[in-house]
């Protein structure tokens, strides 16, 4: 595994994007599509054309898409990807690995819980690896591409794909600086400066720095990032762009709070049950993207790109033991037995792709086609050491089980145990894919989409502890189809179907590699505009299923078998834009019924999962609502707004009846534009100081939500 360290790059660049109004996401997408086919005087934006998307407006795309734009990110004072995804009711938080990676499910399906959730960055697979949580300082918009699109993207979950569109250099010289201070000694600064060098080149320099304590005692984090981009204009129709990602994060590993006897709230949500002496875990990411964009004509274009990304996560942690025989808490109700772990995880990810997009006519039919190929390499190296408490017996001491009193935590009571060998493995995946899509305009009101993707994948696994190796190759074709009917200028109806698959890394106890997860998905929906398209929305019904889900091998603890099946179905309603009275509105609601479809054993504990059991961390009902309005006060502008988020009851531990309670959060915010280039922002989150829990892995690994918090920010633009 290669390692890249660029310490000299770090400097505390200033500010925090904290202001603005909720964006009209559909309108933004229409504008982005228009930019892709702009004339030569706007040629720089062609470097932002997204692979797999084409030049389709949202109305004529047979799938539900939610866009979270820069203004909405600013208005909600968001700095992390998962916080932004909370705005989409279709997305549910999952186990976040002690706060050190992003994990979420779209429409009920989350993927491999032992890895961060996968997402795209400018169309590249970018979420793999161990680079920590994603900051939004360099994010232009976040696209939640829901439904049957796995046939085109490949290697994803059937519920949908998250694509992050980054801020890239263009030929408009400008900048902004943001600074923020908030509760729990939070301090943040970021800056974004774009500089045009004549008409030939441009550079955009983005950086952020944040340091914060937590409402959880002894917990803290520090993050820094440098995200520059460069664009070079090689001619009226050709651009080359380069993007660099350098981020370094340090955070204390925190498995959260505990439920005693299955009951939450018996201990303070502020108490930390690890060991401060472990020190922080470091998560680093170094990534490079290069894209070449050329327009042959107004109808045909070529996009070629490559990405290389290295990530690393390393450090110690002390975590509650989950096995009943080794956990004293299950006996006396106050002594929490704990493991101590050391991790050195590394990921290397290389992608190269090429895509041709164009349009042509056959008689009275108009075809818009995408044709592409891609190659993907991912190496997942994991060194994992562990100290585990002894089985509880009559003579087992508190030191032997590394206990802590949950009602009166005393840190450093015992010497920190030395973890011993547990896992030392290297899993590798090599994948070649080709895809084609043709959207055919049959009439002014009717379009059909046909396409598919072929993938050939090789997976290799090496157990470096015993030198046992295995390798396997497989291939699959995944079809896609859709139809769009324009019922009126304000309403379009659509239906879509798609298949896909995702490789399962790892092996059985006998060293046999897994088949990939296979999936099928379908949806029908309507897209509409109200008040002369000022308010736009989508209503969709969906059903998804997948098989070859990994589950535990009852005869071989710690290993897995591909015997699981799952299904998800539901309803979504999304509205965004402007109501009469100049009120900006964001509304997102989802009903998701996600369940197991086969009697199996749970992957982690061997607990029975019955057909019909709910999937972990998936609420049936989720709602996100936000409204704001701007008022003129003399020569200044004051914006006042508020929001509500409701998350329903969720299963908190697979194979049990342990639930996380539902919760409703309220936030208020205000933005005051003092003069043209100066704006002040303030917000209060969790206004009523609700006690809530965002996600869980087990009854002893539950993540509590943040109490009431406030922040104030200043934004300067130039």
Secondary structure, DSSP 8 states (H G I E B T S, - for coil): ------GGG---------------HHHHHHHHHHHHT--GGGGGGGGG--TTT-S--GGGSSS-EEEEEHHHHHHTT--BHHHHHTTSTTEEE---TTTTS--EEETTB---TTS----EETTEE---S---S-BSTTEEEEEEEESS-HHHH-SS-TTEEEEEEE----S--EEEEEEEEETTTEEEEEEEEEEEETTTEEEEEEEEEEEEE-SSTT-EEEEEEE--EEEEEEETTEEEEEEEEEEEEEE-----B--BTTBTTSS-TT---S-GGG--EEEEEEEEEEEEEEESSSSEEEEEEEEEEEEEEEEEEEEE---GGG-THHHHSSEE-EEEEEEEEEEEEEEEEEEEEEEEEETTEEEEEEEEEEEEEEEEEEEEEEE------TT--TTTTT-EETTS--TTSS-----EEEEEEEEEEEEEEEEEEEEEE-SSSEEEEEEEEEEEEEEEEEETTTTEEEEEEEEEEEEEEEEEEEEETTEEEEEEEEEEEE---SB-TT--B---EEEEEEEEEEEEEETTTTEEEEEEEEEEEEEEEEEE-TTSTT-EEEEEEEEEEEEEEEEEEEETTTEEEEEEEEEEEEEE-S-EE-TTT--EE-TT-B-BT--SEEEEEEEEEEEEETTEEEEEEEEEEEE--EE-STTS--EE--EEEEEEEEEEEEETTEEEEEEEESTT----EEEEEETTEEEE---SEEEEEEEEE-
